[in-house]
Amino acid sequence: MASSKLSAIFFLIMYAVLLYLVFTMQNMAAMYLMAIGMFLEACEGVYCNFFKH
């Protein structure tokens, strides 16, 4: 749902780190990172739908 190239690259890198954490069995850190990523994507969606015209 990335609305710009910068946010798309940011989320790609963040989810690559998330995959690394999962594969190295650092599950709690992966859960925190996943929750933060989901929250940031939701915030971006709200911003794009309500404030960006």
PyMOL Python script that loads the backbone (N, CA, C, O; Angstrom):
from pymol import cmd

cmd.read_pdbstr("""\
ATOM      1  N   MET A   1       0.826  -1.187   0.000  1.00  0.00           N
ATOM      2  CA  MET A   1       0.000   0.000   0.000  1.00  0.00           C
ATOM      3  C   MET A   1       0.870   1.250   0.000  1.00  0.00           C
ATOM      4  O   MET A   1       0.380   2.349   0.259  1.00  0.00           O
ATOM      5  N   ALA A   2       2.122   1.091  -0.281  1.00  0.00           N
ATOM      6  CA  ALA A   2       3.031   2.230  -0.260  1.00  0.00           C
ATOM      7  C   ALA A   2       2.643   3.244  -1.326  1.00  0.00           C
ATOM      8  O   ALA A   2       2.436   2.887  -2.486  1.00  0.00           O
ATOM      9  N   SER A   3       2.546   4.512  -0.928  1.00  0.00           N
ATOM     10  CA  SER A   3       2.089   5.536  -1.857  1.00  0.00           C
ATOM     11  C   SER A   3       3.241   6.267  -2.536  1.00  0.00           C
ATOM     12  O   SER A   3       3.014   7.034  -3.471  1.00  0.00           O
ATOM     13  N   SER A   4       4.442   6.048  -2.094  1.00  0.00           N
ATOM     14  CA  SER A   4       5.586   6.684  -2.728  1.00  0.00           C
ATOM     15  C   SER A   4       6.721   5.677  -2.865  1.00  0.00           C
ATOM     16  O   SER A   4       6.720   4.620  -2.232  1.00  0.00           O
ATOM     17  N   LYS A   5       7.678   6.027  -3.697  1.00  0.00           N
ATOM     18  CA  LYS A   5       8.820   5.134  -3.881  1.00  0.00           C
ATOM     19  C   LYS A   5       9.623   5.000  -2.599  1.00  0.00           C
ATOM     20  O   LYS A   5      10.118   3.918  -2.282  1.00  0.00           O
ATOM     21  N   LEU A   6       9.754   6.096  -1.863  1.00  0.00           N
ATOM     22  CA  LEU A   6      10.519   6.073  -0.625  1.00  0.00           C
ATOM     23  C   LEU A   6       9.890   5.141   0.406  1.00  0.00           C
ATOM     24  O   LEU A   6      10.592   4.350   1.037  1.00  0.00           O
ATOM     25  N   SER A   7       8.580   5.228   0.580  1.00  0.00           N
ATOM     26  CA  SER A   7       7.935   4.356   1.559  1.00  0.00           C
ATOM     27  C   SER A   7       7.945   2.901   1.089  1.00  0.00           C
ATOM     28  O   SER A   7       8.016   1.990   1.914  1.00  0.00           O
ATOM     29  N   ALA A   8       7.873   2.672  -0.218  1.00  0.00           N
ATOM     30  CA  ALA A   8       7.946   1.306  -0.735  1.00  0.00           C
ATOM     31  C   ALA A   8       9.318   0.695  -0.445  1.00  0.00           C
ATOM     32  O   ALA A   8       9.411  -0.468  -0.052  1.00  0.00           O
ATOM     33  N   ILE A   9      10.373   1.470  -0.637  1.00  0.00           N
ATOM     34  CA  ILE A   9      11.726   0.979  -0.344  1.00  0.00           C
ATOM     35  C   ILE A   9      11.893   0.753   1.151  1.00  0.00           C
ATOM     36  O   ILE A   9      12.498  -0.236   1.565  1.00  0.00           O
ATOM     37  N   PHE A  10      11.362   1.662   1.963  1.00  0.00           N
ATOM     38  CA  PHE A  10      11.448   1.521   3.415  1.00  0.00           C
ATOM     39  C   PHE A  10      10.796   0.226   3.879  1.00  0.00           C
ATOM     40  O   PHE A  10      11.385  -0.523   4.659  1.00  0.00           O
ATOM     41  N   PHE A  11       9.581  -0.041   3.401  1.00  0.00           N
ATOM     42  CA  PHE A  11       8.883  -1.245   3.838  1.00  0.00           C
ATOM     43  C   PHE A  11       9.534  -2.506   3.281  1.00  0.00           C
ATOM     44  O   PHE A  11       9.510  -3.547   3.937  1.00  0.00           O
ATOM     45  N   LEU A  12      10.105  -2.438   2.106  1.00  0.00           N
ATOM     46  CA  LEU A  12      10.825  -3.588   1.556  1.00  0.00           C
ATOM     47  C   LEU A  12      12.013  -3.945   2.443  1.00  0.00           C
ATOM     48  O   LEU A  12      12.227  -5.116   2.754  1.00  0.00           O
ATOM     49  N   ILE A  13      12.780  -2.944   2.846  1.00  0.00           N
ATOM     50  CA  ILE A  13      13.932  -3.189   3.720  1.00  0.00           C
ATOM     51  C   ILE A  13      13.473  -3.689   5.084  1.00  0.00           C
ATOM     52  O   ILE A  13      14.067  -4.608   5.648  1.00  0.00           O
ATOM     53  N   MET A  14      12.417  -3.081   5.609  1.00  0.00           N
ATOM     54  CA  MET A  14      11.927  -3.490   6.920  1.00  0.00           C
ATOM     55  C   MET A  14      11.452  -4.936   6.915  1.00  0.00           C
ATOM     56  O   MET A  14      11.725  -5.684   7.853  1.00  0.00           O
ATOM     57  N   TYR A  15      10.745  -5.331   5.869  1.00  0.00           N
ATOM     58  CA  TYR A  15      10.261  -6.713   5.815  1.00  0.00           C
ATOM     59  C   TYR A  15      11.378  -7.698   5.487  1.00  0.00           C
ATOM     60  O   TYR A  15      11.270  -8.876   5.827  1.00  0.00           O
ATOM     61  N   ALA A  16      12.445  -7.246   4.837  1.00  0.00           N
ATOM     62  CA  ALA A  16      13.617  -8.108   4.653  1.00  0.00           C
ATOM     63  C   ALA A  16      14.274  -8.379   6.014  1.00  0.00           C
ATOM     64  O   ALA A  16      14.689  -9.504   6.292  1.00  0.00           O
ATOM     65  N   VAL A  17      14.366  -7.353   6.851  1.00  0.00           N
ATOM     66  CA  VAL A  17      14.888  -7.538   8.205  1.00  0.00           C
ATOM     67  C   VAL A  17      13.965  -8.461   8.996  1.00  0.00           C
ATOM     68  O   VAL A  17      14.434  -9.298   9.767  1.00  0.00           O
ATOM     69  N   LEU A  18      12.667  -8.313   8.809  1.00  0.00           N
ATOM     70  CA  LEU A  18      11.703  -9.185   9.471  1.00  0.00           C
ATOM     71  C   LEU A  18      11.925 -10.648   9.087  1.00  0.00           C
ATOM     72  O   LEU A  18      11.911 -11.527   9.949  1.00  0.00           O
ATOM     73  N   LEU A  19      12.129 -10.906   7.802  1.00  0.00           N
ATOM     74  CA  LEU A  19      12.410 -12.273   7.359  1.00  0.00           C
ATOM     75  C   LEU A  19      13.686 -12.812   7.998  1.00  0.00           C
ATOM     76  O   LEU A  19      13.736 -13.969   8.415  1.00  0.00           O
ATOM     77  N   TYR A  20      14.709 -11.978   8.073  1.00  0.00           N
ATOM     78  CA  TYR A  20      15.957 -12.391   8.715  1.00  0.00           C
ATOM     79  C   TYR A  20      15.707 -12.783  10.173  1.00  0.00           C
ATOM     80  O   TYR A  20      16.200 -13.810  10.639  1.00  0.00           O
ATOM     81  N   LEU A  21      14.940 -11.961  10.886  1.00  0.00           N
ATOM     82  CA  LEU A  21      14.649 -12.258  12.287  1.00  0.00           C
ATOM     83  C   LEU A  21      13.887 -13.564  12.436  1.00  0.00           C
ATOM     84  O   LEU A  21      14.156 -14.330  13.361  1.00  0.00           O
ATOM     85  N   VAL A  22      12.949 -13.830  11.553  1.00  0.00           N
ATOM     86  CA  VAL A  22      12.185 -15.072  11.617  1.00  0.00           C
ATOM     87  C   VAL A  22      13.092 -16.268  11.353  1.00  0.00           C
ATOM     88  O   VAL A  22      13.022 -17.270  12.065  1.00  0.00           O
ATOM     89  N   PHE A  23      13.939 -16.170  10.341  1.00  0.00           N
ATOM     90  CA  PHE A  23      14.806 -17.292   9.987  1.00  0.00           C
ATOM     91  C   PHE A  23      15.888 -17.549  11.031  1.00  0.00           C
ATOM     92  O   PHE A  23      16.403 -18.663  11.117  1.00  0.00           O
ATOM     93  N   THR A  24      16.243 -16.540  11.826  1.00  0.00           N
ATOM     94  CA  THR A  24      17.237 -16.737  12.879  1.00  0.00           C
ATOM     95  C   THR A  24      16.581 -17.001  14.236  1.00  0.00           C
ATOM     96  O   THR A  24      17.239 -16.927  15.274  1.00  0.00           O
ATOM     97  N   MET A  25      15.301 -17.305  14.223  1.00  0.00           N
ATOM     98  CA  MET A  25      14.532 -17.688  15.411  1.00  0.00           C
ATOM     99  C   MET A  25      14.488 -16.609  16.497  1.00  0.00           C
ATOM    100  O   MET A  25      14.443 -16.921  17.687  1.00  0.00           O
ATOM    101  N   GLN A  26      14.499 -15.360  16.086  1.00  0.00           N
ATOM    102  CA  GLN A  26      14.337 -14.252  17.025  1.00  0.00           C
ATOM    103  C   GLN A  26      12.883 -13.786  16.930  1.00  0.00           C
ATOM    104  O   GLN A  26      12.589 -12.686  16.463  1.00  0.00           O
ATOM    105  N   ASN A  27      11.993 -14.655  17.386  1.00  0.00           N
ATOM    106  CA  ASN A  27      10.569 -14.493  17.136  1.00  0.00           C
ATOM    107  C   ASN A  27       9.959 -13.267  17.819  1.00  0.00           C
ATOM    108  O   ASN A  27       9.089 -12.615  17.243  1.00  0.00           O
ATOM    109  N   MET A  28      10.400 -12.948  19.028  1.00  0.00           N
ATOM    110  CA  MET A  28       9.806 -11.805  19.723  1.00  0.00           C
ATOM    111  C   MET A  28      10.153 -10.501  19.014  1.00  0.00           C
ATOM    112  O   MET A  28       9.292  -9.639  18.836  1.00  0.00           O
ATOM    113  N   ALA A  29      11.419 -10.355  18.608  1.00  0.00           N
ATOM    114  CA  ALA A  29      11.810  -9.149  17.873  1.00  0.00           C
ATOM    115  C   ALA A  29      11.067  -9.081  16.540  1.00  0.00           C
ATOM    116  O   ALA A  29      10.684  -7.999  16.095  1.00  0.00           O
ATOM    117  N   ALA A  30      10.862 -10.237  15.902  1.00  0.00           N
ATOM    118  CA  ALA A  30      10.131 -10.274  14.638  1.00  0.00           C
ATOM    119  C   ALA A  30       8.679  -9.841  14.841  1.00  0.00           C
ATOM    120  O   ALA A  30       8.115  -9.134  14.006  1.00  0.00           O
ATOM    121  N   MET A  31       8.085 -10.263  15.942  1.00  0.00           N
ATOM    122  CA  MET A  31       6.697  -9.862  16.215  1.00  0.00           C
ATOM    123  C   MET A  31       6.591  -8.361  16.454  1.00  0.00           C
ATOM    124  O   MET A  31       5.655  -7.716  15.981  1.00  0.00           O
ATOM    125  N   TYR A  32       7.551  -7.807  17.189  1.00  0.00           N
ATOM    126  CA  TYR A  32       7.550  -6.356  17.414  1.00  0.00           C
ATOM    127  C   TYR A  32       7.700  -5.611  16.089  1.00  0.00           C
ATOM    128  O   TYR A  32       6.976  -4.649  15.832  1.00  0.00           O
ATOM    129  N   LEU A  33       8.632  -6.051  15.252  1.00  0.00           N
ATOM    130  CA  LEU A  33       8.862  -5.389  13.975  1.00  0.00           C
ATOM    131  C   LEU A  33       7.637  -5.518  13.062  1.00  0.00           C
ATOM    132  O   LEU A  33       7.291  -4.572  12.354  1.00  0.00           O
ATOM    133  N   MET A  34       6.988  -6.674  13.078  1.00  0.00           N
ATOM    134  CA  MET A  34       5.794  -6.868  12.259  1.00  0.00           C
ATOM    135  C   MET A  34       4.662  -5.952  12.733  1.00  0.00           C
ATOM    136  O   MET A  34       3.952  -5.364  11.915  1.00  0.00           O
ATOM    137  N   ALA A  35       4.497  -5.833  14.034  1.00  0.00           N
ATOM    138  CA  ALA A  35       3.451  -4.959  14.564  1.00  0.00           C
ATOM    139  C   ALA A  35       3.717  -3.495  14.200  1.00  0.00           C
ATOM    140  O   ALA A  35       2.798  -2.764  13.832  1.00  0.00           O
ATOM    141  N   ILE A  36       4.963  -3.082  14.305  1.00  0.00           N
ATOM    142  CA  ILE A  36       5.321  -1.711  13.942  1.00  0.00           C
ATOM    143  C   ILE A  36       5.079  -1.477  12.455  1.00  0.00           C
ATOM    144  O   ILE A  36       4.546  -0.436  12.069  1.00  0.00           O
ATOM    145  N   GLY A  37       5.471  -2.441  11.614  1.00  0.00           N
ATOM    146  CA  GLY A  37       5.262  -2.311  10.176  1.00  0.00           C
ATOM    147  C   GLY A  37       3.793  -2.228   9.802  1.00  0.00           C
ATOM    148  O   GLY A  37       3.407  -1.416   8.962  1.00  0.00           O
ATOM    149  N   MET A  38       2.976  -3.063  10.422  1.00  0.00           N
ATOM    150  CA  MET A  38       1.545  -3.031  10.131  1.00  0.00           C
ATOM    151  C   MET A  38       0.932  -1.708  10.563  1.00  0.00           C
ATOM    152  O   MET A  38       0.087  -1.152   9.862  1.00  0.00           O
ATOM    153  N   PHE A  39       1.356  -1.202  11.719  1.00  0.00           N
ATOM    154  CA  PHE A  39       0.837   0.073  12.203  1.00  0.00           C
ATOM    155  C   PHE A  39       1.243   1.222  11.286  1.00  0.00           C
ATOM    156  O   PHE A  39       0.428   2.093  10.981  1.00  0.00           O
ATOM    157  N   LEU A  40       2.514   1.224  10.843  1.00  0.00           N
ATOM    158  CA  LEU A  40       2.973   2.290   9.954  1.00  0.00           C
ATOM    159  C   LEU A  40       2.260   2.242   8.605  1.00  0.00           C
ATOM    160  O   LEU A  40       1.931   3.288   8.046  1.00  0.00           O
ATOM    161  N   GLU A  41       2.017   1.041   8.076  1.00  0.00           N
ATOM    162  CA  GLU A  41       1.272   0.942   6.816  1.00  0.00           C
ATOM    163  C   GLU A  41      -0.162   1.413   6.981  1.00  0.00           C
ATOM    164  O   GLU A  41      -0.714   2.038   6.076  1.00  0.00           O
ATOM    165  N   ALA A  42      -0.770   1.124   8.120  1.00  0.00           N
ATOM    166  CA  ALA A  42      -2.131   1.604   8.369  1.00  0.00           C
ATOM    167  C   ALA A  42      -2.156   3.128   8.487  1.00  0.00           C
ATOM    168  O   ALA A  42      -3.067   3.781   7.978  1.00  0.00           O
ATOM    169  N   CYS A  43      -1.151   3.689   9.160  1.00  0.00           N
ATOM    170  CA  CYS A  43      -1.070   5.156   9.274  1.00  0.00           C
ATOM    171  C   CYS A  43      -0.895   5.797   7.909  1.00  0.00           C
ATOM    172  O   CYS A  43      -1.498   6.830   7.620  1.00  0.00           O
ATOM    173  N   GLU A  44      -0.071   5.184   7.072  1.00  0.00           N
ATOM    174  CA  GLU A  44       0.137   5.716   5.731  1.00  0.00           C
ATOM    175  C   GLU A  44      -1.159   5.664   4.919  1.00  0.00           C
ATOM    176  O   GLU A  44      -1.467   6.596   4.176  1.00  0.00           O
ATOM    177  N   GLY A  45      -1.907   4.586   5.060  1.00  0.00           N
ATOM    178  CA  GLY A  45      -3.181   4.472   4.352  1.00  0.00           C
ATOM    179  C   GLY A  45      -4.184   5.521   4.789  1.00  0.00           C
ATOM    180  O   GLY A  45      -4.877   6.108   3.957  1.00  0.00           O
ATOM    181  N   VAL A  46      -4.265   5.758   6.088  1.00  0.00           N
ATOM    182  CA  VAL A  46      -5.171   6.792   6.599  1.00  0.00           C
ATOM    183  C   VAL A  46      -4.741   8.164   6.099  1.00  0.00           C
ATOM    184  O   VAL A  46      -5.575   8.967   5.681  1.00  0.00           O
ATOM    185  N   TYR A  47      -3.448   8.430   6.142  1.00  0.00           N
ATOM    186  CA  TYR A  47      -2.945   9.721   5.664  1.00  0.00           C
ATOM    187  C   TYR A  47      -3.279   9.927   4.185  1.00  0.00           C
ATOM    188  O   TYR A  47      -3.737  10.999   3.789  1.00  0.00           O
ATOM    189  N   CYS A  48      -3.048   8.901   3.380  1.00  0.00           N
ATOM    190  CA  CYS A  48      -3.300   9.031   1.929  1.00  0.00           C
ATOM    191  C   CYS A  48      -4.785   9.194   1.629  1.00  0.00           C
ATOM    192  O   CYS A  48      -5.151   9.919   0.704  1.00  0.00           O
ATOM    193  N   ASN A  49      -5.641   8.531   2.397  1.00  0.00           N
ATOM    194  CA  ASN A  49      -7.074   8.590   2.122  1.00  0.00           C
ATOM    195  C   ASN A  49      -7.749   9.846   2.651  1.00  0.00           C
ATOM    196  O   ASN A  49      -8.715  10.320   2.052  1.00  0.00           O
ATOM    197  N   PHE A  50      -7.261  10.396   3.761  1.00  0.00           N
ATOM    198  CA  PHE A  50      -7.963  11.508   4.376  1.00  0.00           C
ATOM    199  C   PHE A  50      -7.272  12.863   4.227  1.00  0.00           C
ATOM    200  O   PHE A  50      -7.939  13.897   4.217  1.00  0.00           O
ATOM    201  N   PHE A  51      -5.953  12.867   4.114  1.00  0.00           N
ATOM    202  CA  PHE A  51      -5.251  14.160   4.154  1.00  0.00           C
ATOM    203  C   PHE A  51      -4.541  14.517   2.851  1.00  0.00           C
ATOM    204  O   PHE A  51      -4.223  15.687   2.639  1.00  0.00           O
ATOM    205  N   LYS A  52      -4.287  13.572   1.994  1.00  0.00           N
ATOM    206  CA  LYS A  52      -3.559  13.845   0.765  1.00  0.00           C
ATOM    207  C   LYS A  52      -4.553  13.938  -0.382  1.00  0.00           C
ATOM    208  O   LYS A  52      -5.328  13.011  -0.617  1.00  0.00           O
ATOM    209  N   HIS A  53      -4.529  15.048  -1.087  1.00  0.00           N
ATOM    210  CA  HIS A  53      -5.508  15.228  -2.178  1.00  0.00           C
ATOM    211  C   HIS A  53      -4.802  15.441  -3.479  1.00  0.00           C
ATOM    212  O   HIS A  53      -5.449  15.610  -4.512  1.00  0.00           O
TER     213      HIS A  53
END
""", "prot")
cmd.dss("prot")
cmd.show_as("cartoon", "prot")
cmd.util.cbc("prot")
cmd.orient("prot")
